[in-house]
Amino acid sequence: MGNVLKIILQRLALGLLTLLIVSIVIFVAVNLLPGDFAQSILGQGATPEAVASIRADLGLDQPPVTRYFQWLGGVLQGDLGTSFAQANFASFTGTDSGATTVAQQIAPRFANTMFLAMVTAAIAVPFSIMLGVLAALYRNTVFDRATNIFTLSSISSPEFFLAYILILFLAVLNPIFPSLSNIFEGMAFSERLEKSMLPALTLTLVVTAHMMRMTRAAIINLLASPYIEMARLKGLSPMRVIVKHALPNALAPIINVIALNLAYLITGVVVVEVVFVYPGIGQLFVDSVKIRDIPVVQACCLIFATAFILLNLTADIMSILSNPRLRHPK
Amino acid sequence: MTDQPLVKMRDVWLEGRSDEVWNPIINGVDLTLKRGEVLGLIGESGAGKSTLGLAAMGYTRDGVRISKGSVEFDGIDLLTASAAVKRELLGKRIAYVAQSAAASFNPAHKLMDQHVEGPVQHGVMGRGESEADGIELYRKLRLPNPDEIGFRYPHQVSGGQLQRCMTAMAMSCRPDLIIFDEPTTALDVTTQIEVLASIRDIVEQFDTAAIYITHDLAVVAQMADTIKVLLKGDEVETADTRTMLAAPTQEYTKSLWAVRSFERPLKPAVQTGAVPVVSVQNVDASYGTVPVLHDVSFDMHEGRTVAVVGESGSGKSTTARCITGLLPPKAGQILVDGQVMPADYRKRNKDQLRQVQMIYQMADTALNPRMSIGQIIARPVQFYLGLTGAEKRKKVDDLLEQIELEPTQYYHRLPSELSGGQKQRIGIARALAAEPKFIICDEVTSALDQLVAEGILRLLARLQDELSLSYMFITHDLATVRAIADEVVVMKDGRVVEQGPKDDMFRPPHHAYTDLLLSSVPEMDPDWLTNLLNERGVDNIGDAAVDKM
């Protein structure tokens, strides 16, 4: 067990290093965006003096390196900065909405995104693994082919197209789920769940193919192994051979693909959020890019990067733990 | 009813598919097995032994089919039986013991979970009862710590013990028939004895019928009541064991029996004061922090063969890696012609590298599958001798002739188009291409059938006489040692336990370990195992005997 802990610590340290590099990349990339907040908020009628004054207010006149370290220092202390848009809004109207920091602004949105991701994962992961197992069991049959065609065509279609098809069948023709997912704070869990159902189903269709096909391939890959032949020669049922003897040894690659898809659910769901008007972090991110609200953009990128790193780390650890050689050394 | 045979196979034809074509594997073989009888199925690799053994269970691997004939088990036609009927028989009444227990136990589950799976799934016993029975079987098979060994994962148990656990698993439902598919081939000789003895005991005790598949005649002589010899899918002959051993009727069988007769004439003793070609002096080596070799020293002289023997893990191949410089020793040195060699091969110059060449155990993996035979041999010719163009081609042709392969026929072939023995010959030619003085042969014949292996040994002996080569011959097979060695070095746990001229080694008194090693090599005498066990006493075989040293 000691070496597993060592591997985890090593990966964690590597993850932090990656995060640091990502923060530099984010900062440089965001600063390369043409135009800045002052210009985009003042629009056509911007006088150079007004632009300069807003820039000075927001600290945009500082050299980039100084700004980077100020930002990084803040992040390390848990301060993601102040949203330009919110700060301006507050100073113009004289009211303080209480949500001026980036953290306060992102938190509810991020929670919503996590909720949607978890609902999707709860549906998609068991569904894909089950489909994969069945496809491996009935390989090269009509069932196998139908499953492959179904999942491949759903992954090949644009997300908004899948979303509209689901809306058509599950909201318009058969009003089972609401087509708008405008969830808000204080909503009951059941209602939240119901409202998130259509986006979750859409995302399920998007991520299923990858996980299902990896499950199928990883299992079939093992079917020629001597221990699978042994299991068959013990007179076990085909289902038991696959679930009990092949699947536990096929977990490592499956876990990695699951992690990649879960990361996608957190970072790549803008289109689905827009279609269903779901108040997730993706929409906030796109809006912030549009108005060059740099602190929000940077914070979102950092969260996405962290999600990716943490999920991959979890996948690595679980792959290690799925191997009895590492769990129980000699 | 008791007269009815347990297994009745009539005119069975099996075919295997490769490149969309069905090729014959077994051509119309009959097989009859009575209750409680042990049939030995023997033949070289590719003879179709395993395929026939599996067919007796009504099972074929992917890409293999039974094209004709009938297979009956206790009156049930296995070829027409439904999958459900066959599943009911498999594991419960017919069990299988595979060649590699390490690969055939599922790495994800504990041994006991795999042991009880058959009885529980077939409804023979409950989990608790089956577990208790498993522990009892482990005890009968003389496994150490029978009460707890089943609760380990396969990778935590040694090869010989795993093989016995697999035999226990096969016994779990008390089947009427067990197919043993080369169960001891992957084991060391001292471990093999223990597994053979356990299998024989338990098969006798439960009066189980068995088909014992092996390529080792001496092993089958200990285990079987009847022997059936196969050659390329055809039955050569069948007879009871003693008759077969005493008076084989077919030419092929006689040739199999005669293989072990090859032995080189003795060479005169080395002159005192002669400078050895290669001298290993006080070498210590380790992998990482794990020490592997301790103070290993021996000399190898011109035109002579030193056989390095020992079981897996004894440090034979590590010594070879130290000599070649692949693994720089922690202490000690390697001398070639009296000159100290740099420890790391990267620090050796081309001429130093040229002097030491190597031939590998697995010719399959040691040859680049994408290069033609000509290219494979030409590379060292160009690298070491600097020959190009017509000269290079001439040298390659000469080398091919030396290894008895027709140059025009083989120059452009790929390794995949050659047989195992031919591939090993290419490995020899590649080593010769550097015009070395010294060649390390690492288990070069252990992956080959006996007849082919003998051909390789004869070739190596001839080349040695012609070119006065020195060989370091790494092997665990004492028959090979007897055939080719001049001097013998016995290794155990990274130390040299005994060394000297071959004749001294095979003549008592020996070091206790050499004695154990020598006496563990199966002999063709069907009473050999029984006598040996009586001699050693039941509690003092194999592992136990090793531990006592």
Interface residues (C-beta under 8 A of the other chain):
Chain A: A224 S225 P226 Y227 E229 M230 A231 R232 L233 K234 G235 L236 S237 R240 K244 H245 P248 N249 P324 R325 H328 K330
Chain B: M57 Y59 R61 D62 K86 R87 E88 L89 L90 G91 K92 A95 Y96 A98 S100 A103 S104 F105 N106 P107 A108 H109 E117 G118 Q121 H122 R152 Y153 H155 Q156
